[in-house]
Amino acid sequence: MSTLLLIHGAWHGAWCWYKLTPRLEAGGRRVLAPDLPSMGADTTPPAVITLDYWARFVADLAEREAEPVTLVAHSRGGVIASRAAELVPDRIRRIVYVAAYLLPARGTVATEARRDSHSLIPANMLPAASGVTCTVRAGVVREAFYGRCPDEDAGFACERLSPEPLKPLVTPLEITPERFGRVPRAYVETRFDRVISLAEQRRMQAALPCDPVFALDADHSPFLSQPDELARMLISI
């Protein structure tokens, strides 16, 4: 049975997959959907979190499986998936970037986000006094993440967002053509995205082409706004 390892995005946790997971399982896929350390229900102190900490966490999960896994990475999860593929390329069957950061070597999420003039996030990030984490201004969360989600799902999600460790957002991505570069890539575009605009998604793909590429008339959270369509795409891959 093919295994999908879901990597959630910034400020989120494994809870965000609650509509998608049963649909994937009904389609015959095995699903692993962990909280990243320090996110969701995980109590790891955010001060210890680095990009490599998260990438090694994902790589370790992949190494425990009998067969290579497909990584399904959302948003900031894209940079974690890329780094995990660099660490254990033989354990990754494919990476599917779902409205995710697909960065070149030495790129950072922070730099890519700031160049996206249509994103609501950079101007509305609020660093904590500690300098360790950040949040998003409450007034833009609904529009940015859940613009096309049912009110019930948007409310459910807004109540569960947690502070995001800052270090991984500013850490240059270390990948090589010999390791990361040999792992097949697919992309799911979200046309009405206010976190990573469609133009930015396509600009990243132009630098690192993906095959296949799918498109959804969705916001940044298709696992909540279009779970049936997203599940069908992932199962088809």
Secondary structure, 3 states (H helix, E strand, C coil): CCEEEEECCCCCCHHHHCCHHHHHHHCCCEEECCCCCCCCCCCCCHHHCCHHHHHHHHHHHHHHCCCCEEEEEECCHHHHHHHHHHHCHHHEEEEEEECCCCCCCCCCHHHHHHCCCCCCCHHHEEECCCCCEEEECHHHHHHHHHCCCCHHHHHHHHCCCCCEECHHHHCCCCCCCCCHHHCCEEEEEECCCCCCCHHHHHHHHHHCCCCCEEEECCCCCHHHHCHHHHHHHHHHC
